[in-house]
């Protein structure tokens, strides 16, 4: 590794293998999408978008399937009884199905809507 000042995400990106890095990015997308209404609003959506772009970049070089029957079942069970919006549900579902272009498109649209609704 180069001798430089690392922030945590850069350090993690340098030390994790691509499959683990994809999991790290996916987890951050879920975190920021789920908390955007209660913590940092637009800033959280921007962070989710940033990680979606990073995930698409890494995944272009390595195919890492996230979605299988076990994750489908776990996802549906985890979402039961939650108050997620349809947008949040669809973003996470598309993420798990490796539809990263759709995830970034939906996040961008949500950020634009958020800007309009909060002016």
PDB file as gemmi writes it, atoms N, CA and C in Angstrom:
CRYST1    1.000    1.000    1.000  90.00  90.00  90.00 P 1                      
ATOM      1  N   UNK A   1       0.823  -1.182   0.000  1.00  0.00           N  
ATOM      2  CA  UNK A   1       0.000   0.000   0.000  1.00  0.00           C  
ATOM      3  C   UNK A   1       0.870   1.249   0.000  1.00  0.00           C  
ATOM      4  N   UNK A   2       0.344   2.254  -0.625  1.00  0.00           N  
ATOM      5  CA  UNK A   2       1.052   3.527  -0.648  1.00  0.00           C  
ATOM      6  C   UNK A   2       0.992   4.166   0.733  1.00  0.00           C  
ATOM      7  N   UNK A   3       1.996   4.950   1.031  1.00  0.00           N  
ATOM      8  CA  UNK A   3       2.007   5.678   2.288  1.00  0.00           C  
ATOM      9  C   UNK A   3       1.232   6.979   2.083  1.00  0.00           C  
ATOM     10  N   UNK A   4      -0.002   7.012   2.570  1.00  0.00           N  
ATOM     11  CA  UNK A   4      -0.815   8.215   2.428  1.00  0.00           C  
ATOM     12  C   UNK A   4      -1.806   8.265   3.583  1.00  0.00           C  
ATOM     13  N   UNK A   5      -2.397   9.415   3.751  1.00  0.00           N  
ATOM     14  CA  UNK A   5      -3.423   9.557   4.770  1.00  0.00           C  
ATOM     15  C   UNK A   5      -4.698   8.903   4.247  1.00  0.00           C  
ATOM     16  N   UNK A   6      -5.170   7.920   4.960  1.00  0.00           N  
ATOM     17  CA  UNK A   6      -6.370   7.202   4.550  1.00  0.00           C  
ATOM     18  C   UNK A   6      -7.577   7.665   5.336  1.00  0.00           C  
ATOM     19  N   UNK A   7      -8.684   7.821   4.634  1.00  0.00           N  
ATOM     20  CA  UNK A   7      -9.936   7.873   5.367  1.00  0.00           C  
ATOM     21  C   UNK A   7     -10.458   6.433   5.361  1.00  0.00           C  
ATOM     22  N   UNK A   8     -11.378   6.126   6.212  1.00  0.00           N  
ATOM     23  CA  UNK A   8     -11.814   4.736   6.373  1.00  0.00           C  
ATOM     24  C   UNK A   8     -12.300   4.085   5.077  1.00  0.00           C  
ATOM     25  N   UNK A   9     -13.198   4.728   4.291  1.00  0.00           N  
ATOM     26  CA  UNK A   9     -13.652   4.066   3.065  1.00  0.00           C  
ATOM     27  C   UNK A   9     -12.520   3.759   2.076  1.00  0.00           C  
ATOM     28  N   UNK A  10     -11.549   4.657   1.945  1.00  0.00           N  
ATOM     29  CA  UNK A  10     -10.423   4.391   1.040  1.00  0.00           C  
ATOM     30  C   UNK A  10      -9.595   3.220   1.536  1.00  0.00           C  
ATOM     31  N   UNK A  11      -9.355   3.177   2.826  1.00  0.00           N  
ATOM     32  CA  UNK A  11      -8.589   2.082   3.408  1.00  0.00           C  
ATOM     33  C   UNK A  11      -9.317   0.761   3.193  1.00  0.00           C  
ATOM     34  N   UNK A  12     -10.616   0.751   3.462  1.00  0.00           N  
ATOM     35  CA  UNK A  12     -11.413  -0.470   3.278  1.00  0.00           C  
ATOM     36  C   UNK A  12     -11.369  -0.905   1.823  1.00  0.00           C  
ATOM     37  N   UNK A  13     -11.495   0.041   0.898  1.00  0.00           N  
ATOM     38  CA  UNK A  13     -11.458  -0.294  -0.531  1.00  0.00           C  
ATOM     39  C   UNK A  13     -10.124  -0.899  -0.939  1.00  0.00           C  
ATOM     40  N   UNK A  14      -9.044  -0.464  -0.291  1.00  0.00           N  
ATOM     41  CA  UNK A  14      -7.721  -0.994  -0.632  1.00  0.00           C  
ATOM     42  C   UNK A  14      -7.454  -2.378  -0.051  1.00  0.00           C  
ATOM     43  N   UNK A  15      -8.072  -2.707   1.085  1.00  0.00           N  
ATOM     44  CA  UNK A  15      -7.721  -3.966   1.736  1.00  0.00           C  
ATOM     45  C   UNK A  15      -8.723  -5.098   1.495  1.00  0.00           C  
ATOM     46  N   UNK A  16      -9.955  -4.784   1.131  1.00  0.00           N  
ATOM     47  CA  UNK A  16     -10.936  -5.848   0.923  1.00  0.00           C  
ATOM     48  C   UNK A  16     -10.853  -6.419  -0.482  1.00  0.00           C  
ATOM     49  N   UNK A  17     -11.137  -7.702  -0.582  1.00  0.00           N  
ATOM     50  CA  UNK A  17     -11.257  -8.334  -1.902  1.00  0.00           C  
ATOM     51  C   UNK A  17     -12.560  -7.842  -2.531  1.00  0.00           C  
ATOM     52  N   UNK A  18     -12.671  -7.883  -3.866  1.00  0.00           N  
ATOM     53  CA  UNK A  18     -13.853  -7.324  -4.529  1.00  0.00           C  
ATOM     54  C   UNK A  18     -15.195  -7.831  -4.007  1.00  0.00           C  
ATOM     55  N   UNK A  19     -15.316  -9.116  -3.714  1.00  0.00           N  
ATOM     56  CA  UNK A  19     -16.592  -9.640  -3.229  1.00  0.00           C  
ATOM     57  C   UNK A  19     -16.960  -9.021  -1.891  1.00  0.00           C  
ATOM     58  N   UNK A  20     -15.999  -8.925  -0.988  1.00  0.00           N  
ATOM     59  CA  UNK A  20     -16.251  -8.314   0.316  1.00  0.00           C  
ATOM     60  C   UNK A  20     -16.525  -6.823   0.172  1.00  0.00           C  
ATOM     61  N   UNK A  21     -15.837  -6.172  -0.742  1.00  0.00           N  
ATOM     62  CA  UNK A  21     -16.043  -4.748  -0.978  1.00  0.00           C  
ATOM     63  C   UNK A  21     -17.465  -4.490  -1.482  1.00  0.00           C  
ATOM     64  N   UNK A  22     -17.963  -5.364  -2.355  1.00  0.00           N  
ATOM     65  CA  UNK A  22     -19.341  -5.231  -2.830  1.00  0.00           C  
ATOM     66  C   UNK A  22     -20.316  -5.324  -1.662  1.00  0.00           C  
ATOM     67  N   UNK A  23     -20.062  -6.245  -0.740  1.00  0.00           N  
ATOM     68  CA  UNK A  23     -20.914  -6.366   0.446  1.00  0.00           C  
ATOM     69  C   UNK A  23     -20.867  -5.121   1.310  1.00  0.00           C  
ATOM     70  N   UNK A  24     -19.681  -4.552   1.463  1.00  0.00           N  
ATOM     71  CA  UNK A  24     -19.512  -3.307   2.239  1.00  0.00           C  
ATOM     72  C   UNK A  24     -20.312  -2.166   1.605  1.00  0.00           C  
ATOM     73  N   UNK A  25     -20.180  -2.015   0.285  1.00  0.00           N  
ATOM     74  CA  UNK A  25     -20.914  -0.952  -0.400  1.00  0.00           C  
ATOM     75  C   UNK A  25     -22.420  -1.181  -0.300  1.00  0.00           C  
ATOM     76  N   UNK A  26     -22.865  -2.424  -0.507  1.00  0.00           N  
ATOM     77  CA  UNK A  26     -24.300  -2.736  -0.431  1.00  0.00           C  
ATOM     78  C   UNK A  26     -24.849  -2.429   0.961  1.00  0.00           C  
ATOM     79  N   UNK A  27     -24.102  -2.803   1.991  1.00  0.00           N  
ATOM     80  CA  UNK A  27     -24.544  -2.544   3.370  1.00  0.00           C  
ATOM     81  C   UNK A  27     -24.675  -1.046   3.630  1.00  0.00           C  
ATOM     82  N   UNK A  28     -23.762  -0.252   3.100  1.00  0.00           N  
ATOM     83  CA  UNK A  28     -23.842   1.196   3.283  1.00  0.00           C  
ATOM     84  C   UNK A  28     -25.028   1.796   2.534  1.00  0.00           C  
ATOM     85  N   UNK A  29     -25.326   1.270   1.356  1.00  0.00           N  
ATOM     86  CA  UNK A  29     -26.497   1.756   0.617  1.00  0.00           C  
ATOM     87  C   UNK A  29     -27.754   1.513   1.444  1.00  0.00           C  
ATOM     88  N   UNK A  30     -27.898   0.301   1.958  1.00  0.00           N  
ATOM     89  CA  UNK A  30     -29.068  -0.032   2.770  1.00  0.00           C  
ATOM     90  C   UNK A  30     -29.138   0.874   3.998  1.00  0.00           C  
ATOM     91  N   UNK A  31     -28.014   1.051   4.677  1.00  0.00           N  
ATOM     92  CA  UNK A  31     -27.983   1.889   5.879  1.00  0.00           C  
ATOM     93  C   UNK A  31     -28.482   3.305   5.579  1.00  0.00           C  
ATOM     94  N   UNK A  32     -27.939   3.917   4.535  1.00  0.00           N  
ATOM     95  CA  UNK A  32     -28.293   5.307   4.261  1.00  0.00           C  
ATOM     96  C   UNK A  32     -29.707   5.452   3.702  1.00  0.00           C  
ATOM     97  N   UNK A  33     -30.168   4.485   2.935  1.00  0.00           N  
ATOM     98  CA  UNK A  33     -31.546   4.539   2.436  1.00  0.00           C  
ATOM     99  C   UNK A  33     -32.528   4.416   3.600  1.00  0.00           C  
ATOM    100  N   UNK A  34     -32.246   3.505   4.516  1.00  0.00           N  
ATOM    101  CA  UNK A  34     -33.161   3.280   5.630  1.00  0.00           C  
ATOM    102  C   UNK A  34     -33.188   4.437   6.624  1.00  0.00           C  
ATOM    103  N   UNK A  35     -32.111   5.154   6.788  1.00  0.00           N  
ATOM    104  CA  UNK A  35     -32.082   6.197   7.814  1.00  0.00           C  
ATOM    105  C   UNK A  35     -32.320   7.605   7.290  1.00  0.00           C  
ATOM    106  N   UNK A  36     -32.452   7.781   5.988  1.00  0.00           N  
ATOM    107  CA  UNK A  36     -32.496   9.142   5.439  1.00  0.00           C  
ATOM    108  C   UNK A  36     -33.653   9.982   5.969  1.00  0.00           C  
ATOM    109  N   UNK A  37     -34.762   9.371   6.324  1.00  0.00           N  
ATOM    110  CA  UNK A  37     -35.906  10.151   6.811  1.00  0.00           C  
ATOM    111  C   UNK A  37     -35.734  10.634   8.245  1.00  0.00           C  
ATOM    112  N   UNK A  38     -34.895   9.956   9.005  1.00  0.00           N  
ATOM    113  CA  UNK A  38     -34.788  10.309  10.421  1.00  0.00           C  
ATOM    114  C   UNK A  38     -33.452  10.928  10.818  1.00  0.00           C  
ATOM    115  N   UNK A  39     -32.425  10.796   9.984  1.00  0.00           N  
ATOM    116  CA  UNK A  39     -31.112  11.286  10.405  1.00  0.00           C  
ATOM    117  C   UNK A  39     -30.668  12.485   9.566  1.00  0.00           C  
ATOM    118  N   UNK A  40     -30.198  12.232   8.337  1.00  0.00           N  
ATOM    119  CA  UNK A  40     -29.573  13.311   7.564  1.00  0.00           C  
ATOM    120  C   UNK A  40     -30.227  13.608   6.221  1.00  0.00           C  
ATOM    121  N   UNK A  41     -31.404  13.109   5.978  1.00  0.00           N  
ATOM    122  CA  UNK A  41     -32.159  13.454   4.781  1.00  0.00           C  
ATOM    123  C   UNK A  41     -31.376  13.352   3.488  1.00  0.00           C  
ATOM    124  N   UNK A  42     -31.252  14.468   2.812  1.00  0.00           N  
ATOM    125  CA  UNK A  42     -30.603  14.515   1.503  1.00  0.00           C  
ATOM    126  C   UNK A  42     -29.149  14.048   1.575  1.00  0.00           C  
ATOM    127  N   UNK A  43     -28.450  14.389   2.639  1.00  0.00           N  
ATOM    128  CA  UNK A  43     -27.047  13.957   2.764  1.00  0.00           C  
ATOM    129  C   UNK A  43     -26.942  12.430   2.791  1.00  0.00           C  
ATOM    130  N   UNK A  44     -27.876  11.770   3.464  1.00  0.00           N  
ATOM    131  CA  UNK A  44     -27.877  10.307   3.479  1.00  0.00           C  
ATOM    132  C   UNK A  44     -28.153   9.746   2.087  1.00  0.00           C  
ATOM    133  N   UNK A  45     -29.069  10.363   1.356  1.00  0.00           N  
ATOM    134  CA  UNK A  45     -29.345   9.904  -0.014  1.00  0.00           C  
ATOM    135  C   UNK A  45     -28.126  10.099  -0.910  1.00  0.00           C  
ATOM    136  N   UNK A  46     -27.404  11.191  -0.717  1.00  0.00           N  
ATOM    137  CA  UNK A  46     -26.178  11.416  -1.495  1.00  0.00           C  
ATOM    138  C   UNK A  46     -25.137  10.341  -1.177  1.00  0.00           C  
ATOM    139  N   UNK A  47     -25.031   9.978   0.093  1.00  0.00           N  
ATOM    140  CA  UNK A  47     -24.081   8.925   0.481  1.00  0.00           C  
ATOM    141  C   UNK A  47     -24.483   7.594  -0.129  1.00  0.00           C  
ATOM    142  N   UNK A  48     -25.775   7.283  -0.099  1.00  0.00           N  
ATOM    143  CA  UNK A  48     -26.254   6.031  -0.707  1.00  0.00           C  
ATOM    144  C   UNK A  48     -25.934   6.020  -2.197  1.00  0.00           C  
ATOM    145  N   UNK A  49     -26.155   7.149  -2.862  1.00  0.00           N  
ATOM    146  CA  UNK A  49     -25.855   7.262  -4.291  1.00  0.00           C  
ATOM    147  C   UNK A  49     -24.358   7.051  -4.543  1.00  0.00           C  
ATOM    148  N   UNK A  50     -23.523   7.660  -3.709  1.00  0.00           N  
ATOM    149  CA  UNK A  50     -22.069   7.505  -3.831  1.00  0.00           C  
ATOM    150  C   UNK A  50     -21.681   6.020  -3.749  1.00  0.00           C  
ATOM    151  N   UNK A  51     -22.217   5.326  -2.754  1.00  0.00           N  
ATOM    152  CA  UNK A  51     -21.882   3.907  -2.602  1.00  0.00           C  
ATOM    153  C   UNK A  51     -22.466   3.068  -3.740  1.00  0.00           C  
ATOM    154  N   UNK A  52     -23.616   3.457  -4.284  1.00  0.00           N  
ATOM    155  CA  UNK A  52     -24.185   2.730  -5.431  1.00  0.00           C  
ATOM    156  C   UNK A  52     -23.280   2.867  -6.649  1.00  0.00           C  
ATOM    157  N   UNK A  53     -22.739   4.062  -6.859  1.00  0.00           N  
ATOM    158  CA  UNK A  53     -21.809   4.263  -7.974  1.00  0.00           C  
ATOM    159  C   UNK A  53     -20.537   3.451  -7.769  1.00  0.00           C  
ATOM    160  N   UNK A  54     -20.031   3.420  -6.530  1.00  0.00           N  
ATOM    161  CA  UNK A  54     -18.837   2.621  -6.236  1.00  0.00           C  
ATOM    162  C   UNK A  54     -19.116   1.135  -6.448  1.00  0.00           C  
ATOM    163  N   UNK A  55     -20.293   0.692  -6.029  1.00  0.00           N  
ATOM    164  CA  UNK A  55     -20.657  -0.714  -6.191  1.00  0.00           C  
ATOM    165  C   UNK A  55     -20.731  -1.083  -7.660  1.00  0.00           C  
ATOM    166  N   UNK A  56     -21.327  -0.231  -8.457  1.00  0.00           N  
ATOM    167  CA  UNK A  56     -21.414  -0.495  -9.896  1.00  0.00           C  
ATOM    168  C   UNK A  56     -20.021  -0.555 -10.519  1.00  0.00           C  
ATOM    169  N   UNK A  57     -19.128   0.311 -10.061  1.00  0.00           N  
ATOM    170  CA  UNK A  57     -17.749   0.347 -10.568  1.00  0.00           C  
ATOM    171  C   UNK A  57     -17.015  -0.954 -10.237  1.00  0.00           C  
ATOM    172  N   UNK A  58     -17.105  -1.402  -9.002  1.00  0.00           N  
ATOM    173  CA  UNK A  58     -16.431  -2.641  -8.588  1.00  0.00           C  
ATOM    174  C   UNK A  58     -17.073  -3.837  -9.269  1.00  0.00           C  
ATOM    175  N   UNK A  59     -18.392  -3.830  -9.332  1.00  0.00           N  
ATOM    176  CA  UNK A  59     -19.098  -4.973  -9.883  1.00  0.00           C  
ATOM    177  C   UNK A  59     -18.913  -5.099 -11.386  1.00  0.00           C  
ATOM    178  N   UNK A  60     -18.493  -4.032 -12.060  1.00  0.00           N  
ATOM    179  CA  UNK A  60     -18.210  -4.125 -13.486  1.00  0.00           C  
ATOM    180  C   UNK A  60     -17.024  -5.053 -13.736  1.00  0.00           C  
ATOM    181  N   UNK A  61     -16.154  -5.180 -12.732  1.00  0.00           N  
ATOM    182  CA  UNK A  61     -14.964  -6.013 -12.871  1.00  0.00           C  
ATOM    183  C   UNK A  61     -15.126  -7.413 -12.293  1.00  0.00           C  
ATOM    184  N   UNK A  62     -16.106  -7.601 -11.456  1.00  0.00           N  
ATOM    185  CA  UNK A  62     -16.323  -8.908 -10.833  1.00  0.00           C  
ATOM    186  C   UNK A  62     -17.819  -9.068 -10.589  1.00  0.00           C  
ATOM    187  N   UNK A  63     -18.351 -10.185 -10.992  1.00  0.00           N  
ATOM    188  CA  UNK A  63     -19.771 -10.445 -10.781  1.00  0.00           C  
ATOM    189  C   UNK A  63     -19.938 -11.091  -9.413  1.00  0.00           C  
ATOM    190  N   UNK A  64     -20.681 -10.414  -8.561  1.00  0.00           N  
ATOM    191  CA  UNK A  64     -20.915 -10.918  -7.211  1.00  0.00           C  
ATOM    192  C   UNK A  64     -22.417 -11.029  -6.998  1.00  0.00           C  
ATOM    193  N   UNK A  65     -22.954 -12.232  -7.149  1.00  0.00           N  
ATOM    194  CA  UNK A  65     -24.399 -12.366  -6.932  1.00  0.00           C  
ATOM    195  C   UNK A  65     -24.730 -12.190  -5.454  1.00  0.00           C  
ATOM    196  N   UNK A  66     -25.666 -11.317  -5.160  1.00  0.00           N  
ATOM    197  CA  UNK A  66     -26.098 -11.093  -3.790  1.00  0.00           C  
ATOM    198  C   UNK A  66     -27.428 -11.797  -3.548  1.00  0.00           C  
ATOM    199  N   UNK A  67     -28.257 -11.856  -4.567  1.00  0.00           N  
ATOM    200  CA  UNK A  67     -29.636 -12.320  -4.452  1.00  0.00           C  
ATOM    201  C   UNK A  67     -29.715 -13.803  -4.746  1.00  0.00           C  
ATOM    202  N   UNK A  68     -30.193 -14.568  -3.799  1.00  0.00           N  
ATOM    203  CA  UNK A  68     -30.491 -15.976  -4.018  1.00  0.00           C  
ATOM    204  C   UNK A  68     -31.731 -16.300  -3.196  1.00  0.00           C  
ATOM    205  N   UNK A  69     -32.157 -17.543  -3.180  1.00  0.00           N  
ATOM    206  CA  UNK A  69     -33.390 -17.890  -2.474  1.00  0.00           C  
ATOM    207  C   UNK A  69     -33.302 -17.558  -0.982  1.00  0.00           C  
ATOM    208  N   UNK A  70     -32.140 -17.774  -0.380  1.00  0.00           N  
ATOM    209  CA  UNK A  70     -31.992 -17.469   1.044  1.00  0.00           C  
ATOM    210  C   UNK A  70     -32.114 -15.969   1.320  1.00  0.00           C  
ATOM    211  N   UNK A  71     -31.469 -15.142   0.475  1.00  0.00           N  
ATOM    212  CA  UNK A  71     -31.568 -13.702   0.710  1.00  0.00           C  
ATOM    213  C   UNK A  71     -32.961 -13.184   0.390  1.00  0.00           C  
ATOM    214  N   UNK A  72     -33.636 -13.777  -0.609  1.00  0.00           N  
ATOM    215  CA  UNK A  72     -35.015 -13.386  -0.920  1.00  0.00           C  
ATOM    216  C   UNK A  72     -35.917 -13.618   0.284  1.00  0.00           C  
ATOM    217  N   UNK A  73     -35.809 -14.807   0.861  1.00  0.00           N  
ATOM    218  CA  UNK A  73     -36.626 -15.155   2.019  1.00  0.00           C  
ATOM    219  C   UNK A  73     -36.301 -14.253   3.205  1.00  0.00           C  
ATOM    220  N   UNK A  74     -35.016 -14.045   3.466  1.00  0.00           N  
ATOM    221  CA  UNK A  74     -34.606 -13.197   4.585  1.00  0.00           C  
ATOM    222  C   UNK A  74     -35.065 -11.756   4.380  1.00  0.00           C  
ATOM    223  N   UNK A  75     -34.946 -11.265   3.146  1.00  0.00           N  
ATOM    224  CA  UNK A  75     -35.363  -9.899   2.831  1.00  0.00           C  
ATOM    225  C   UNK A  75     -36.857  -9.723   3.082  1.00  0.00           C  
ATOM    226  N   UNK A  76     -37.661 -10.629   2.561  1.00  0.00           N  
ATOM    227  CA  UNK A  76     -39.113 -10.513   2.729  1.00  0.00           C  
ATOM    228  C   UNK A  76     -39.501 -10.603   4.199  1.00  0.00           C  
ATOM    229  N   UNK A  77     -38.847 -11.485   4.934  1.00  0.00           N  
ATOM    230  CA  UNK A  77     -39.135 -11.614   6.363  1.00  0.00           C  
ATOM    231  C   UNK A  77     -38.722 -10.341   7.115  1.00  0.00           C  
ATOM    232  N   UNK A  78     -37.558  -9.801   6.778  1.00  0.00           N  
ATOM    233  CA  UNK A  78     -37.068  -8.590   7.444  1.00  0.00           C  
ATOM    234  C   UNK A  78     -37.965  -7.391   7.160  1.00  0.00           C  
ATOM    235  N   UNK A  79     -38.582  -7.355   6.000  1.00  0.00           N  
ATOM    236  CA  UNK A  79     -39.403  -6.211   5.613  1.00  0.00           C  
ATOM    237  C   UNK A  79     -40.827  -6.299   6.163  1.00  0.00           C  
ATOM    238  N   UNK A  80     -41.230  -7.481   6.642  1.00  0.00           N  
ATOM    239  CA  UNK A  80     -42.577  -7.629   7.203  1.00  0.00           C  
ATOM    240  C   UNK A  80     -42.739  -6.719   8.411  1.00  0.00           C  
ATOM    241  N   UNK A  81     -43.815  -5.977   8.431  1.00  0.00           N  
ATOM    242  CA  UNK A  81     -44.119  -5.145   9.579  1.00  0.00           C  
ATOM    243  C   UNK A  81     -43.271  -3.887   9.701  1.00  0.00           C  
ATOM    244  N   UNK A  82     -42.433  -3.608   8.719  1.00  0.00           N  
ATOM    245  CA  UNK A  82     -41.647  -2.374   8.781  1.00  0.00           C  
ATOM    246  C   UNK A  82     -42.444  -1.254   8.132  1.00  0.00           C  
ATOM    247  N   UNK A  83     -41.994  -0.059   8.323  1.00  0.00           N  
ATOM    248  CA  UNK A  83     -42.686   1.083   7.722  1.00  0.00           C  
ATOM    249  C   UNK A  83     -41.890   1.657   6.556  1.00  0.00           C  
ATOM    250  N   UNK A  84     -41.178   0.794   5.837  1.00  0.00           N  
ATOM    251  CA  UNK A  84     -40.414   1.261   4.681  1.00  0.00           C  
ATOM    252  C   UNK A  84     -41.375   1.746   3.606  1.00  0.00           C  
ATOM    253  N   UNK A  85     -40.965   2.771   2.912  1.00  0.00           N  
ATOM    254  CA  UNK A  85     -41.766   3.239   1.789  1.00  0.00           C  
ATOM    255  C   UNK A  85     -41.538   2.298   0.615  1.00  0.00           C  
ATOM    256  N   UNK A  86     -42.398   2.417  -0.372  1.00  0.00           N  
ATOM    257  CA  UNK A  86     -42.247   1.601  -1.570  1.00  0.00           C  
ATOM    258  C   UNK A  86     -40.895   1.874  -2.231  1.00  0.00           C  
ATOM    259  N   UNK A  87     -40.468   3.158  -2.206  1.00  0.00           N  
ATOM    260  CA  UNK A  87     -39.180   3.525  -2.799  1.00  0.00           C  
ATOM    261  C   UNK A  87     -38.041   2.812  -2.085  1.00  0.00           C  
ATOM    262  N   UNK A  88     -38.048   2.838  -0.763  1.00  0.00           N  
ATOM    263  CA  UNK A  88     -36.982   2.180   0.002  1.00  0.00           C  
ATOM    264  C   UNK A  88     -36.959   0.682  -0.285  1.00  0.00           C  
ATOM    265  N   UNK A  89     -38.138   0.074  -0.301  1.00  0.00           N  
ATOM    266  CA  UNK A  89     -38.254  -1.360  -0.577  1.00  0.00           C  
ATOM    267  C   UNK A  89     -37.680  -1.687  -1.952  1.00  0.00           C  
ATOM    268  N   UNK A  90     -38.070  -0.903  -2.959  1.00  0.00           N  
ATOM    269  CA  UNK A  90     -37.622  -1.172  -4.336  1.00  0.00           C  
ATOM    270  C   UNK A  90     -36.122  -0.958  -4.491  1.00  0.00           C  
ATOM    271  N   UNK A  91     -35.565   0.065  -3.838  1.00  0.00           N  
ATOM    272  CA  UNK A  91     -34.118   0.289  -3.927  1.00  0.00           C  
ATOM    273  C   UNK A  91     -33.377  -0.907  -3.352  1.00  0.00           C  
ATOM    274  N   UNK A  92     -33.778  -1.358  -2.180  1.00  0.00           N  
ATOM    275  CA  UNK A  92     -33.084  -2.487  -1.552  1.00  0.00           C  
ATOM    276  C   UNK A  92     -33.287  -3.763  -2.357  1.00  0.00           C  
ATOM    277  N   UNK A  93     -34.494  -3.981  -2.858  1.00  0.00           N  
ATOM    278  CA  UNK A  93     -34.756  -5.159  -3.691  1.00  0.00           C  
ATOM    279  C   UNK A  93     -33.891  -5.132  -4.959  1.00  0.00           C  
ATOM    280  N   UNK A  94     -33.820  -3.990  -5.638  1.00  0.00           N  
ATOM    281  CA  UNK A  94     -32.984  -3.878  -6.839  1.00  0.00           C  
ATOM    282  C   UNK A  94     -31.502  -4.068  -6.510  1.00  0.00           C  
ATOM    283  N   UNK A  95     -31.088  -3.571  -5.368  1.00  0.00           N  
ATOM    284  CA  UNK A  95     -29.710  -3.759  -4.924  1.00  0.00           C  
ATOM    285  C   UNK A  95     -29.401  -5.247  -4.778  1.00  0.00           C  
ATOM    286  N   UNK A  96     -30.280  -5.957  -4.110  1.00  0.00           N  
ATOM    287  CA  UNK A  96     -30.061  -7.387  -3.889  1.00  0.00           C  
ATOM    288  C   UNK A  96     -30.129  -8.194  -5.183  1.00  0.00           C  
ATOM    289  N   UNK A  97     -30.858  -7.672  -6.177  1.00  0.00           N  
ATOM    290  CA  UNK A  97     -30.943  -8.335  -7.483  1.00  0.00           C  
ATOM    291  C   UNK A  97     -29.818  -7.898  -8.421  1.00  0.00           C  
ATOM    292  N   UNK A  98     -28.860  -7.118  -7.909  1.00  0.00           N  
ATOM    293  CA  UNK A  98     -27.709  -6.626  -8.675  1.00  0.00           C  
ATOM    294  C   UNK A  98     -28.111  -5.715  -9.833  1.00  0.00           C  
ATOM    295  N   UNK A  99     -29.192  -4.988  -9.688  1.00  0.00           N  
ATOM    296  CA  UNK A  99     -29.638  -4.025 -10.698  1.00  0.00           C  
ATOM    297  C   UNK A  99     -29.135  -2.640 -10.293  1.00  0.00           C  
ATOM    298  N   UNK A 100     -27.830  -2.456 -10.402  1.00  0.00           N  
ATOM    299  CA  UNK A 100     -27.195  -1.255  -9.870  1.00  0.00           C  
ATOM    300  C   UNK A 100     -27.541   0.005 -10.633  1.00  0.00           C  
ATOM    301  N   UNK A 101     -27.760  -0.100 -11.925  1.00  0.00           N  
ATOM    302  CA  UNK A 101     -28.164   1.070 -12.698  1.00  0.00           C  
ATOM    303  C   UNK A 101     -29.518   1.561 -12.211  1.00  0.00           C  
ATOM    304  N   UNK A 102     -30.424   0.624 -11.951  1.00  0.00           N  
ATOM    305  CA  UNK A 102     -31.750   0.985 -11.442  1.00  0.00           C  
ATOM    306  C   UNK A 102     -31.650   1.606 -10.048  1.00  0.00           C  
ATOM    307  N   UNK A 103     -30.756   1.077  -9.218  1.00  0.00           N  
ATOM    308  CA  UNK A 103     -30.562   1.631  -7.871  1.00  0.00           C  
ATOM    309  C   UNK A 103     -30.089   3.082  -7.974  1.00  0.00           C  
ATOM    310  N   UNK A 104     -29.089   3.343  -8.802  1.00  0.00           N  
ATOM    311  CA  UNK A 104     -28.581   4.713  -8.920  1.00  0.00           C  
ATOM    312  C   UNK A 104     -29.643   5.638  -9.523  1.00  0.00           C  
ATOM    313  N   UNK A 105     -30.409   5.132 -10.488  1.00  0.00           N  
ATOM    314  CA  UNK A 105     -31.482   5.936 -11.090  1.00  0.00           C  
ATOM    315  C   UNK A 105     -32.536   6.302 -10.034  1.00  0.00           C  
ATOM    316  N   UNK A 106     -32.940   5.317  -9.240  1.00  0.00           N  
ATOM    317  CA  UNK A 106     -33.956   5.567  -8.216  1.00  0.00           C  
ATOM    318  C   UNK A 106     -33.442   6.531  -7.140  1.00  0.00           C  
ATOM    319  N   UNK A 107     -32.183   6.370  -6.745  1.00  0.00           N  
ATOM    320  CA  UNK A 107     -31.607   7.273  -5.744  1.00  0.00           C  
ATOM    321  C   UNK A 107     -31.525   8.696  -6.277  1.00  0.00           C  
ATOM    322  N   UNK A 108     -31.121   8.836  -7.533  1.00  0.00           N  
ATOM    323  CA  UNK A 108     -31.045  10.171  -8.134  1.00  0.00           C  
ATOM    324  C   UNK A 108     -32.427  10.819  -8.169  1.00  0.00           C  
ATOM    325  N   UNK A 109     -33.425  10.058  -8.588  1.00  0.00           N  
ATOM    326  CA  UNK A 109     -34.794  10.581  -8.609  1.00  0.00           C  
ATOM    327  C   UNK A 109     -35.279  10.969  -7.224  1.00  0.00           C  
ATOM    328  N   UNK A 110     -34.938  10.172  -6.227  1.00  0.00           N  
ATOM    329  CA  UNK A 110     -35.344  10.462  -4.852  1.00  0.00           C  
ATOM    330  C   UNK A 110     -34.653  11.714  -4.337  1.00  0.00           C  
ATOM    331  N   UNK A 111     -33.376  11.883  -4.685  1.00  0.00           N  
ATOM    332  CA  UNK A 111     -32.658  13.095  -4.272  1.00  0.00           C  
ATOM    333  C   UNK A 111     -33.294  14.332  -4.905  1.00  0.00           C  
ATOM    334  N   UNK A 112     -33.643  14.231  -6.178  1.00  0.00           N  
ATOM    335  CA  UNK A 112     -34.276  15.368  -6.853  1.00  0.00           C  
ATOM    336  C   UNK A 112     -35.623  15.687  -6.212  1.00  0.00           C  
ATOM    337  N   UNK A 113     -36.422  14.649  -5.933  1.00  0.00           N  
ATOM    338  CA  UNK A 113     -37.710  14.846  -5.267  1.00  0.00           C  
ATOM    339  C   UNK A 113     -37.518  15.466  -3.893  1.00  0.00           C  
ATOM    340  N   UNK A 114     -36.507  15.021  -3.183  1.00  0.00           N  
ATOM    341  CA  UNK A 114     -36.235  15.527  -1.845  1.00  0.00           C  
ATOM    342  C   UNK A 114     -35.908  17.020  -1.884  1.00  0.00           C  
ATOM    343  N   UNK A 115     -35.122  17.412  -2.879  1.00  0.00           N  
ATOM    344  CA  UNK A 115     -34.775  18.839  -3.044  1.00  0.00           C  
ATOM    345  C   UNK A 115     -36.028  19.676  -3.298  1.00  0.00           C  
ATOM    346  N   UNK A 116     -36.904  19.174  -4.153  1.00  0.00           N  
ATOM    347  CA  UNK A 116     -38.127  19.910  -4.499  1.00  0.00           C  
ATOM    348  C   UNK A 116     -39.065  19.985  -3.295  1.00  0.00           C  
ATOM    349  N   UNK A 117     -39.235  18.867  -2.596  1.00  0.00           N  
ATOM    350  CA  UNK A 117     -40.172  18.810  -1.467  1.00  0.00           C  
ATOM    351  C   UNK A 117     -39.709  19.626  -0.269  1.00  0.00           C  
ATOM    352  N   UNK A 118     -38.413  19.851  -0.129  1.00  0.00           N  
ATOM    353  CA  UNK A 118     -37.890  20.533   1.042  1.00  0.00           C  
ATOM    354  C   UNK A 118     -37.429  21.965   0.775  1.00  0.00           C  
ATOM    355  N   UNK A 119     -37.908  22.563  -0.289  1.00  0.00           N  
ATOM    356  CA  UNK A 119     -37.564  23.964  -0.579  1.00  0.00           C  
ATOM    357  C   UNK A 119     -38.675  24.863  -0.147  1.00  0.00           C  
TER     358      UNK A 119                                                      
END                                                                             
